[in-house]
Amino acid sequence: MKFAFDPANWILLAPELFLTAAGLLMLGLAAAFGKKREEFLAFLAVLSIMVTGVLLVFVSSQAGRKVPILGGTFVVDNFALFFKALILLSLLLTVLASVRFVGAAPYPGGEYYALLLFSGVGMLFMASGNNLISIYVALELMALSSYILAGYFKAEAKSTEAALKYFILGAFSSGVLLYGLSLIYGVAGIMGLPELAKLFATAERSNLLMLGILLVLSGLLFKIAAVPFHVWTPDVYEGSPTPVTAFFSVGPKVAAYAILARIFYVAFAKFHADWGLVVALVSAATMVLGNIAALLQTNVKRMFAYSSIANAGYALLGVLGFRTEWGLWGILVYLLAYTLMNFGAFTLVILLESKGYAGELVSDFNGLARRSMPAALVMLLFLLSLAGIPPTAGFIGKYYLFTAAMKAGYAWLAILAVVMSAVSLFYYFRIAAAMFFTEGSPAKLKSSYALTAVLVICATGTIVIGVAPQPFLSILKACVLAP
């Protein structure tokens, strides 16, 4: 593998390089300002993300169908560009949702925004990863920043506990993933995904290789919070600052699905019969446990944590259907819809601030419709979308995932997914019932221009994709990963 200097490499890496520089600048300004001028730092973070988005558009105009860079360790293709755009959207929404929340907390915001940007850099590199080692390094950059973000409110016992659990279990999963990578390298002697695919096309199946693939799958399933690697999710979601929880539920998962799809679609496609059944069983268990456990929750953040687990099970249907065009297409459609509707729902939790931490209980939503009908209606929209009720983005996403599972021969799994979606109505509509039919005073509403902007973006996207999905579907179809 040669890394000869090529200016084209640095042009195609412009988004990642700029966001890295912006994060370093943010750290320097944070040290200089402390708690002063936090709104300026938030504005700078938003500006940095938007400029990165402009650079991404420029890169998309320069790149062809598939362009390897840095000796093939990374690749720029439409698949990577889609995920990078979705990652930048999640970063932008997180910063906007954090402005008032972080500003009211007794913690400096500069380092917080810098950590978000560094986590974004890791995720951008993950989306372009074309080599198992480069993917692992990018994943760790994202993970290390996330551990610190989970415990950013260090005086809060729940936040410290969340960070500790996330770090310990995350480090363990990283060790499992790295051990799997070492086994694959021991068998193949190479780490590039295209090279592995070419080798495995004619290589004999071996137990050591299957063990390595299983360990890699286990490490990645932890990142998307799939059963049985989900145990960290409820505690981390509950204890983390609510904007960080919203970010965890979207950003890192989007990046994890990008590498999961790329690794198993490109490098391990030949062994689908071996890992496909494992993924199917994991998907079924994840959907069932996530939805059933969510029924028992009174804390909204824990409820959404289990909902997020269930949604991970739905998205795995697309991985199973990778042999059909609908599989990866379904993942792209669903992740776009999930980003908008899930982040929007968490923004309403931030809006209902209770005791300085957030409106965490279902009872905090009691009587919200009488106090603020627009807020209640927007929350109802997100709940309907999460449940997959038409005409919302969530319905379109689930339709494509369930169809992908049917076309791939997993009809029983698609039927189970439909049943579990029906079960999810019970706990989503507990919040709706509290807003519209339960007497009481809701938690205090504390809105801001930034939070309003997040709600407008998420609500508009949820409605437009649900009502007129065709333009989005056409774009996403062009982003399906080429073998």
C-alpha positions as CSV (number, residue, x, y, z in Angstrom):
1,M,0.0,0.0,0.0
2,K,1.5,3.3,-1.1
3,F,0.6,6.8,0.1
4,A,2.3,8.8,-2.7
5,F,1.4,12.5,-2.4
6,D,-1.5,13.3,-4.6
7,P,-3.3,16.7,-4.4
8,A,-6.5,15.0,-5.4
9,N,-6.5,13.1,-2.2
10,W,-6.5,16.2,-0.1
11,I,-9.2,17.8,-2.2
12,L,-11.5,14.9,-1.6
13,L,-10.7,14.9,2.1
14,A,-11.5,18.6,2.4
15,P,-14.6,18.2,4.6
16,E,-12.7,16.0,7.1
17,L,-9.6,18.2,7.2
18,F,-11.7,21.4,7.6
19,L,-13.8,20.0,10.4
20,T,-10.6,18.8,12.1
21,A,-9.2,22.3,11.9
22,A,-12.4,23.8,13.1
23,G,-12.4,21.5,16.2
24,L,-8.8,22.5,17.0
25,L,-9.7,26.1,16.7
26,M,-12.7,25.6,18.9
27,L,-10.5,24.1,21.6
28,G,-8.2,27.1,21.5
29,L,-11.1,29.5,21.7
30,A,-12.7,27.5,24.5
31,A,-9.5,27.8,26.6
32,A,-9.5,31.6,26.0
33,F,-13.2,32.3,26.6
34,G,-14.2,29.8,29.2
35,K,-17.9,30.3,29.9
36,K,-17.9,33.7,28.1
37,R,-19.2,34.2,24.7
38,E,-20.7,30.7,24.4
39,E,-23.3,31.8,21.9
40,F,-20.5,32.9,19.6
41,L,-18.8,29.5,20.0
42,A,-22.1,27.8,19.1
43,F,-22.4,30.1,16.1
44,L,-18.9,29.2,15.1
45,A,-19.7,25.5,15.4
46,V,-22.8,25.9,13.2
47,L,-20.8,27.8,10.7
48,S,-18.1,25.2,10.6
49,I,-20.6,22.4,10.0
50,M,-22.3,24.4,7.2
51,V,-18.9,25.2,5.5
52,T,-18.1,21.5,5.8
53,G,-21.4,20.8,4.0
54,V,-20.4,23.2,1.2
55,L,-17.1,21.4,0.9
56,L,-19.0,18.1,0.7
57,V,-21.0,19.4,-2.2
58,F,-17.8,20.4,-3.9
59,V,-16.3,17.0,-3.3
60,S,-19.4,15.3,-4.8
61,S,-19.0,17.4,-7.9
62,Q,-15.3,16.3,-8.2
63,A,-15.7,12.6,-7.4
64,G,-16.7,10.0,-9.9
65,R,-18.8,6.9,-9.2
66,K,-16.1,5.5,-6.9
67,V,-12.8,7.2,-6.1
68,P,-10.2,5.5,-3.8
69,I,-7.9,7.8,-1.9
70,L,-4.9,7.4,0.4
71,G,-3.8,4.1,-1.1
72,G,-7.4,2.8,-1.1
73,T,-7.8,3.0,2.7
74,F,-10.7,5.4,2.0
75,V,-13.1,5.8,-0.9
76,V,-15.4,8.5,-2.0
77,D,-18.6,7.3,-3.6
78,N,-22.3,8.2,-3.5
79,F,-22.9,5.9,-0.6
80,A,-20.2,7.7,1.5
81,L,-21.5,11.1,0.4
82,F,-25.0,10.3,1.6
83,F,-23.9,9.2,5.0
84,K,-21.6,12.2,5.3
85,A,-24.5,14.5,4.6
86,L,-26.6,12.8,7.1
87,I,-23.8,12.9,9.7
88,L,-23.4,16.7,9.1
89,L,-27.2,17.1,9.5
90,S,-27.1,15.3,12.9
91,L,-24.2,17.5,14.0
92,L,-26.0,20.7,13.0
93,L,-29.2,19.6,14.8
94,T,-27.2,18.7,17.9
95,V,-25.4,22.1,18.1
96,L,-28.7,24.0,17.6
97,A,-30.4,21.9,20.2
98,S,-27.5,22.4,22.7
99,V,-27.3,26.2,22.6
100,R,-29.7,27.0,25.4
101,F,-29.3,23.8,27.2
102,V,-25.5,24.0,27.5
103,G,-25.6,27.8,28.0
104,A,-27.7,27.3,31.1
105,A,-25.5,24.7,32.6
106,P,-22.4,25.5,34.8
107,Y,-20.0,23.9,32.3
108,P,-18.0,25.5,29.6
109,G,-19.5,25.0,26.1
110,G,-16.4,25.4,24.0
111,E,-15.0,22.0,24.7
112,Y,-18.4,20.5,24.3
113,Y,-18.8,21.8,20.7
114,A,-15.2,20.8,20.0
115,L,-15.9,17.2,21.1
116,L,-19.0,17.2,18.8
117,L,-16.8,18.3,15.9
118,F,-14.1,15.7,16.6
119,S,-16.8,13.0,16.9
120,G,-18.1,14.2,13.5
121,V,-14.6,13.9,12.0
122,G,-14.5,10.2,13.1
123,M,-17.9,9.5,11.6
124,L,-17.0,11.2,8.3
125,F,-14.0,9.0,8.0
126,M,-16.0,5.9,8.9
127,A,-18.4,6.6,6.1
128,S,-15.5,6.5,3.6
129,G,-13.7,3.6,5.2
130,N,-12.4,1.1,2.7
131,N,-9.9,-0.7,4.9
132,L,-10.6,-2.5,8.2
133,I,-7.8,-0.7,10.0
134,S,-8.8,2.8,8.8
135,I,-12.4,2.0,9.7
136,Y,-11.3,0.9,13.2
137,V,-9.2,4.1,13.8
138,A,-12.1,6.3,12.7
139,L,-14.5,4.5,14.9
140,E,-12.3,4.9,17.9
141,L,-12.0,8.7,17.2
142,M,-15.8,8.9,17.3
143,A,-16.1,6.6,20.3
144,L,-13.6,8.4,22.5
145,S,-15.2,11.8,21.9
146,S,-18.6,10.2,22.7
147,Y,-17.5,8.8,26.0
148,I,-16.5,12.3,27.2
149,L,-19.7,13.8,25.9
150,A,-21.8,11.3,27.8
151,G,-20.1,12.5,31.1
152,Y,-19.9,16.2,30.2
153,F,-22.2,17.2,33.1
154,K,-19.6,15.8,35.5
155,A,-21.3,17.1,38.6
156,E,-24.4,15.1,37.8
157,A,-24.2,11.6,39.2
158,K,-26.3,10.2,36.3
159,S,-24.0,11.7,33.7
160,T,-20.8,10.4,35.3
161,E,-22.4,6.9,35.6
162,A,-23.5,7.0,32.0
163,A,-20.0,7.9,30.8
164,L,-18.4,5.2,33.0
165,K,-20.7,2.5,31.7
166,Y,-20.4,3.7,28.1
167,F,-16.6,3.7,28.3
168,I,-16.2,0.3,30.0
169,L,-18.7,-1.5,27.7
170,G,-17.4,0.5,24.6
171,A,-13.8,-0.5,25.4
172,F,-14.8,-4.1,25.7
173,S,-16.7,-4.1,22.4
174,S,-13.7,-2.4,20.7
175,G,-11.5,-5.1,22.0
176,V,-13.8,-7.8,20.6
177,L,-13.9,-5.9,17.2
178,L,-10.1,-5.6,17.2
179,Y,-9.6,-9.3,18.0
180,G,-12.0,-10.2,15.1
181,L,-9.9,-8.0,12.8
182,S,-6.7,-9.7,13.9
183,L,-8.2,-13.1,13.1
184,I,-9.3,-11.9,9.6
185,Y,-5.8,-10.5,9.0
186,G,-4.3,-13.7,10.2
187,V,-6.3,-15.7,7.7
188,A,-6.2,-13.3,4.7
189,G,-3.0,-11.3,5.3
190,I,-4.7,-8.1,3.9
191,M,-7.2,-5.6,5.3
192,G,-8.6,-3.7,2.2
193,L,-12.3,-4.5,1.6
194,P,-12.1,-4.9,-2.2
195,E,-9.0,-7.1,-1.8
196,L,-10.7,-9.2,0.9
197,A,-13.7,-9.7,-1.4
198,K,-11.5,-10.8,-4.3
199,L,-9.6,-13.2,-2.1
200,F,-12.7,-14.7,-0.4
201,A,-14.3,-15.3,-3.9
202,T,-12.0,-18.2,-4.4
203,A,-10.8,-19.0,-0.8
204,E,-12.0,-21.9,1.2
205,R,-14.3,-21.3,4.2
206,S,-12.5,-21.7,7.5
207,N,-13.7,-21.8,11.1
208,L,-11.0,-19.2,12.1
209,L,-12.3,-16.8,9.5
210,M,-15.9,-17.4,10.6
211,L,-15.0,-16.6,14.2
212,G,-13.3,-13.4,13.0
213,I,-16.4,-12.4,11.1
214,L,-18.6,-13.1,14.0
215,L,-16.4,-11.0,16.4
216,V,-16.4,-8.1,13.9
217,L,-20.2,-8.4,13.7
218,S,-20.5,-8.4,17.5
219,G,-18.4,-5.3,17.9
220,L,-20.5,-3.4,15.3
221,L,-23.8,-4.6,16.8
222,F,-22.7,-2.9,20.0
223,K,-22.4,0.4,18.2
224,I,-26.0,0.2,16.9
225,A,-27.3,-1.1,20.3
226,A,-28.6,-4.4,19.0
227,V,-29.5,-7.3,21.3
228,P,-27.7,-8.8,23.2
229,F,-25.2,-5.8,23.1
230,H,-27.8,-3.2,24.1
231,V,-27.5,-3.1,27.9
232,W,-25.6,0.2,27.9
233,T,-28.2,2.1,26.0
234,P,-31.0,2.9,28.6
235,D,-28.6,4.1,31.3
236,V,-26.4,6.1,28.9
237,Y,-29.4,7.7,27.2
238,E,-30.9,8.6,30.6
239,G,-27.7,9.9,32.2
240,S,-26.3,11.9,29.3
241,P,-27.2,15.5,28.7
242,T,-30.4,15.4,26.6
243,P,-28.8,17.0,23.4
244,V,-26.0,14.4,23.6
245,T,-28.6,11.6,24.0
246,A,-30.3,12.8,20.9
247,F,-27.0,12.8,19.1
248,F,-26.1,9.3,20.3
249,S,-29.5,8.0,19.1
250,V,-28.7,9.3,15.5
251,G,-25.1,10.3,14.6
252,P,-23.0,7.3,15.8
253,K,-25.7,4.9,14.7
254,V,-25.8,6.3,11.2
255,A,-22.0,6.0,10.9
256,A,-22.1,2.4,12.4
257,Y,-24.6,1.3,9.8
258,A,-22.4,2.8,7.0
259,I,-19.5,0.6,8.0
260,L,-21.7,-2.4,8.8
261,A,-23.2,-2.3,5.3
262,R,-19.9,-1.6,3.6
263,I,-18.0,-4.3,5.4
264,F,-20.5,-7.1,5.0
265,Y,-21.7,-6.1,1.6
266,V,-18.3,-5.7,0.0
267,A,-15.8,-7.9,2.0
268,F,-18.0,-10.7,3.4
269,A,-20.8,-11.0,0.8
270,K,-19.8,-14.6,-0.1
271,F,-20.4,-15.7,3.5
272,H,-24.0,-14.3,3.7
273,A,-25.3,-17.8,4.5
274,D,-23.2,-17.9,7.6
275,W,-23.8,-14.4,9.0
276,G,-27.2,-13.9,7.6
277,L,-29.0,-16.2,10.0
278,V,-27.2,-14.6,13.0
279,V,-28.3,-11.1,11.8
280,A,-31.8,-12.3,11.3
281,L,-32.0,-13.7,14.9
282,V,-30.4,-10.6,16.3
283,S,-32.9,-8.4,14.4
284,A,-35.9,-10.4,15.7
285,A,-34.6,-10.3,19.3
286,T,-33.8,-6.6,19.0
287,M,-37.3,-5.7,17.8
288,V,-39.1,-7.8,20.4
289,L,-37.0,-6.8,23.4
290,G,-36.8,-3.1,22.4
291,N,-40.6,-2.7,22.0
292,I,-41.6,-4.9,25.0
293,A,-39.2,-3.1,27.3
294,A,-40.3,0.3,26.2
295,L,-43.9,-0.5,27.3
296,L,-42.7,-0.7,30.9
297,Q,-40.9,2.7,31.0
298,T,-42.1,5.9,32.6
299,N,-39.0,7.8,31.9
300,V,-39.2,9.3,28.4
301,K,-35.5,9.1,27.7
302,R,-35.4,5.4,28.7
303,M,-38.5,4.8,26.6
304,F,-36.8,6.4,23.6
305,A,-33.7,4.3,24.4
306,Y,-35.6,1.1,24.0
307,S,-37.4,2.5,21.0
308,S,-34.0,3.2,19.5
309,I,-33.0,-0.4,20.2
310,A,-36.2,-1.6,18.4
311,N,-35.4,0.7,15.5
312,A,-31.9,-0.9,15.2
313,G,-33.7,-4.2,14.7
314,Y,-35.8,-2.7,11.9
315,A,-32.7,-1.3,10.1
316,L,-31.0,-4.7,10.2
317,L,-33.7,-5.9,7.8
318,G,-31.9,-3.8,5.2
319,V,-28.6,-5.5,5.9
320,L,-30.3,-8.9,5.4
321,G,-31.7,-7.8,2.1
322,F,-28.4,-6.6,0.7
323,R,-28.5,-8.9,-2.3
324,T,-31.6,-7.0,-3.5
325,E,-31.5,-3.3,-4.4
326,W,-34.2,-2.7,-1.9
327,G,-32.0,-3.7,1.0
328,L,-29.4,-0.9,1.1
329,W,-32.0,1.4,-0.4
330,G,-34.2,0.7,2.5
331,I,-31.4,1.4,5.0
332,L,-30.8,4.8,3.4
333,V,-34.5,5.8,3.3
334,Y,-35.1,4.7,6.9
335,L,-32.0,6.3,8.4
336,L,-32.9,9.6,6.8
337,A,-36.4,9.4,8.2
338,Y,-35.2,8.2,11.6
339,T,-32.7,11.1,11.9
340,L,-35.5,13.6,11.4
341,M,-38.2,12.1,13.5
342,N,-36.1,10.8,16.4
343,F,-34.1,14.1,16.8
344,G,-37.4,16.0,16.6
345,A,-38.9,14.0,19.5
346,F,-35.8,14.5,21.6
347,T,-35.9,18.2,21.0
348,L,-39.4,18.3,22.5
349,V,-37.9,16.6,25.6
350,I,-35.3,19.4,25.7
351,L,-38.0,22.0,25.3
352,L,-39.8,20.7,28.4
353,E,-37.1,21.5,30.9
354,S,-37.7,20.1,34.4
355,K,-35.4,20.6,37.3
356,G,-32.6,21.8,35.0
357,Y,-32.1,18.4,33.3
358,A,-35.1,18.0,30.9
359,G,-38.7,16.9,30.7
360,E,-37.8,13.2,31.3
361,L,-41.1,11.7,32.6
362,V,-44.3,11.0,30.7
363,S,-46.1,13.0,33.4
364,D,-44.1,16.1,32.3
365,F,-46.2,16.0,29.1
366,N,-49.5,16.1,30.9
367,G,-51.8,18.8,29.5
368,L,-49.2,20.1,27.0
369,A,-51.9,20.6,24.3
370,R,-53.7,23.1,26.5
371,R,-50.6,25.0,27.2
372,S,-49.0,24.9,23.7
373,M,-51.0,23.2,21.0
374,P,-48.2,23.7,18.3
375,A,-45.7,21.8,20.5
376,A,-48.2,19.0,21.2
377,L,-49.0,18.6,17.5
378,V,-45.4,18.5,16.5
379,M,-44.6,15.9,19.1
380,L,-47.6,13.9,17.9
381,L,-46.2,14.1,14.3
382,F,-42.9,12.6,15.5
383,L,-44.6,9.9,17.5
384,L,-46.8,8.9,14.5
385,S,-43.7,8.8,12.3
386,L,-41.8,6.6,14.8
387,A,-44.7,4.2,14.9
388,G,-44.7,4.1,11.1
389,I,-48.2,5.6,10.5
390,P,-48.8,7.2,7.0
391,P,-48.3,9.7,5.6
392,T,-45.0,10.3,7.5
393,A,-41.4,9.6,6.8
394,G,-41.3,6.8,9.2
395,F,-44.0,4.9,7.2
396,I,-41.9,5.3,4.0
397,G,-38.8,4.0,5.7
398,K,-40.4,1.0,7.3
399,Y,-42.2,0.2,4.0
400,Y,-38.9,-0.1,2.2
401,L,-37.2,-2.1,5.0
402,F,-40.1,-4.6,5.3
403,T,-40.3,-5.0,1.5
404,A,-36.5,-5.6,1.4
405,A,-36.9,-8.4,4.0
406,M,-39.7,-10.0,2.0
407,K,-37.7,-9.9,-1.2
408,A,-34.7,-11.4,0.5
409,G,-36.7,-14.4,1.7
410,Y,-37.3,-13.3,5.4
411,A,-41.1,-13.0,5.3
412,W,-41.4,-14.2,8.9
413,L,-39.1,-11.4,10.0
414,A,-41.1,-8.8,8.1
415,I,-44.3,-10.0,9.7
416,L,-42.7,-9.9,13.1
417,A,-41.6,-6.3,12.4
418,V,-45.1,-5.3,11.5
419,V,-46.4,-6.8,14.7
420,M,-43.8,-5.0,16.8
421,S,-44.6,-1.8,15.0
422,A,-48.1,-2.2,16.2
423,V,-46.9,-2.8,19.7
424,S,-44.9,0.4,19.6
425,L,-48.2,2.3,19.2
426,F,-49.0,1.6,22.9
427,Y,-46.0,3.4,24.4
428,Y,-45.8,6.2,21.8
429,F,-49.5,7.0,22.4
430,R,-49.0,7.1,26.2
431,I,-47.2,10.4,25.5
432,A,-49.9,11.5,23.1
433,A,-52.6,10.6,25.7
434,A,-50.7,12.6,28.4
435,M,-50.5,15.6,26.1
436,F,-54.1,15.7,24.9
437,F,-56.2,13.8,27.4
438,T,-54.5,14.0,30.8
439,E,-55.2,16.8,33.2
440,G,-52.2,18.5,34.8
441,S,-49.5,21.1,34.3
442,P,-46.7,20.2,31.9
443,A,-43.1,20.9,32.7
444,K,-42.1,24.4,32.0
445,L,-41.6,25.3,28.3
446,K,-38.3,27.0,27.6
447,S,-38.0,27.6,23.8
448,S,-35.4,29.4,21.8
449,Y,-34.8,30.3,18.2
450,A,-32.3,27.4,17.8
451,L,-34.7,24.8,19.2
452,T,-37.5,26.2,17.0
453,A,-35.2,25.9,14.0
454,V,-34.5,22.2,14.9
455,L,-38.3,21.5,15.2
456,V,-39.1,23.2,11.9
457,I,-36.3,21.3,10.1
458,C,-37.3,17.9,11.5
459,A,-41.1,18.4,11.2
460,T,-40.8,19.7,7.6
461,G,-38.6,16.8,6.6
462,T,-40.9,14.3,8.3
463,I,-44.0,15.6,6.5
464,V,-42.4,16.2,3.1
465,I,-40.7,12.7,2.9
466,G,-44.0,11.1,3.9
467,V,-46.2,13.1,1.5
468,A,-44.0,13.4,-1.5
469,P,-41.2,10.8,-1.1
470,Q,-40.3,10.3,-4.8
471,P,-37.6,13.0,-5.2
472,F,-35.8,11.8,-2.1
473,L,-36.2,8.1,-3.3
474,S,-34.6,9.0,-6.6
475,I,-31.6,10.7,-5.0
476,L,-31.2,7.8,-2.5
477,K,-31.4,5.2,-5.2
478,A,-28.3,6.7,-6.8
479,C,-26.5,6.4,-3.4
480,V,-26.9,2.6,-3.1
481,L,-23.5,1.0,-2.5
482,A,-22.0,-0.4,-5.7
483,P,-20.4,-3.9,-5.2
